[in-house]
Amino acid sequence: MSEQLESLRKQLDEINLKLLDLLSQRAALAQQIGEVKKKQGINKFDPEREKNMLQTLVKLNPGPFSDDTVSYLFKQIFKASLDLQLDNHKKELLVSRKKKEADTVLDISGATVGGARKQVIAGPCAVESEKQVFTVAKALKEQGIDLMRGGAYKPRTSPYDFQGLGEEGLKILRKAGDTFGLKVISEIVSPTDVEMAERYLDVIQIGARNMQNFELLKEVGSAKTPVLLKRGLSATMEEFLFAAEYIVSRGNHQVILCERGIRTYEKWTRNTLDISAVPILKNESHLPVVVDVTHSTGRRDILLPCAKAALAAGADGVMLEVHPNPSVALSDAKQQIDVSRFETFMKELRSSGLLEEKLVSVK
Ligand SMILES: O=C(O)C(=O)C[C@]1(C(=O)O)C=C[C@@H](O)C=C1
């Protein structure tokens, strides 16, 4: 190497170290600013401030970098500082794995979710009658299922569709649960119904359409009953975790996250099952994660491979809809499976080995 090149590179190396030192000092200051902003409840991202800083820097740019290049470089620095501020914030979330390393295991009157046993949560889309629910409950019990779902309050797209049996539906569920030794899960849509629902349910479900119904989240957060929180139709994972944080921060730590598919342009499935959500949520949070294979796909023919994929990706369980006679179901007739299909589903899922108790927790 020529002496000149060597000397220039040496100077560059020294500047690198000075830049690193300055960047680290800057990052530490940005962190402090982040803390102050948090205390004052100010937004971390401040585009106006970034614009002003860029204007000053461009004005004083001595070259040889172009103004665009200077802007680009500093925007990267601002972005990295903002990420630091937000990352600090993420560490403080109660639902975060950074806050609590060990998996949260829910004990729902003896049935665990998030622990060694992988759960299959099944049941009709809507509670229609005692006979219908009892038929399904019997089939679930025969398959060794612990948890039964069934909708009593149905938030339907059309106001003319079946809206559910309300409290009467919850009573039927409870009766079936007590008769067959199943824990029961059902959705509540109004904060004023939470207290009543706690009398009947083992788990309160917050549906996808209500994931950001903050008053409802706060109410179930103050309740004692475990909560199954579904991901919103277009919710990012960050929004999903913040919704869970609403519940946990109010004192109810028993939350199950449920991936149920997100809205995309794809029409061959009802929603798009975001399988990547499973390992990401498991990494980011200590809360149990289950996958609703019925609502994410809307297709009976792919329930099994999607359930296998969910469990293989680290889900703590899967959820699906079972109806004695899906063709006459009052809701979601096209996607529920009958008892015989359910038995086949369980047989094949079991033989895949994926339902076996997990030996080590997924991290
Ligand atoms: O000055 C602030 O308010 C900061 O939070 C610092 C900073 C920066 O790194 O310059 C970071 C994020 C904001 O969007 C704006 C600026």
Ligand as a Chemical Component Dictionary entry (heavy atoms), coordinates in Angstrom:
data_LIG
# 
_chem_comp.id                   LIG 
_chem_comp.type                 NON-POLYMER 
_chem_comp.pdbx_formal_charge   0 
_chem_comp.three_letter_code    LIG 
# 
loop_
_chem_comp_atom.comp_id 
_chem_comp_atom.atom_id 
_chem_comp_atom.alt_atom_id 
_chem_comp_atom.type_symbol 
_chem_comp_atom.charge 
_chem_comp_atom.model_Cartn_x 
_chem_comp_atom.model_Cartn_y 
_chem_comp_atom.model_Cartn_z 
_chem_comp_atom.pdbx_ordinal 
LIG O1  O1  O 0 -35.435 16.642 19.443 1  
LIG C1  C1  C 0 -36.278 15.786 19.714 2  
LIG O2  O2  O 0 -37.451 16.068 20.044 3  
LIG C2  C2  C 0 -35.929 14.369 19.636 4  
LIG O3  O3  O 0 -36.714 13.537 20.033 5  
LIG C3  C3  C 0 -34.667 13.969 19.007 6  
LIG C4  C4  C 0 -34.836 13.570 17.560 7  
LIG C5  C5  C 0 -33.389 13.507 16.983 8  
LIG O4  O4  O 0 -32.795 12.458 17.000 9  
LIG O5  O5  O 0 -32.927 14.536 16.529 10 
LIG C6  C6  C 0 -35.484 12.238 17.488 11 
LIG C7  C7  C 0 -36.782 12.068 17.095 12 
LIG C8  C8  C 0 -37.668 13.143 16.728 13 
LIG O6  O6  O 0 -38.486 12.831 15.644 14 
LIG C9  C9  C 0 -36.935 14.390 16.491 15 
LIG C10 C10 C 0 -35.639 14.563 16.841 16 
# 
loop_
_chem_comp_bond.comp_id 
_chem_comp_bond.atom_id_1 
_chem_comp_bond.atom_id_2 
_chem_comp_bond.value_order 
_chem_comp_bond.pdbx_ordinal 
LIG O1 C1  DOUB 1  
LIG C1 O2  SING 2  
LIG C1 C2  SING 3  
LIG C2 O3  DOUB 4  
LIG C2 C3  SING 5  
LIG C3 C4  SING 6  
LIG C4 C5  SING 7  
LIG C4 C6  SING 8  
LIG C4 C10 SING 9  
LIG C5 O4  DOUB 10 
LIG C5 O5  SING 11 
LIG C6 C7  DOUB 12 
LIG C7 C8  SING 13 
LIG C8 O6  SING 14 
LIG C8 C9  SING 15 
LIG C9 C10 DOUB 16 
# 
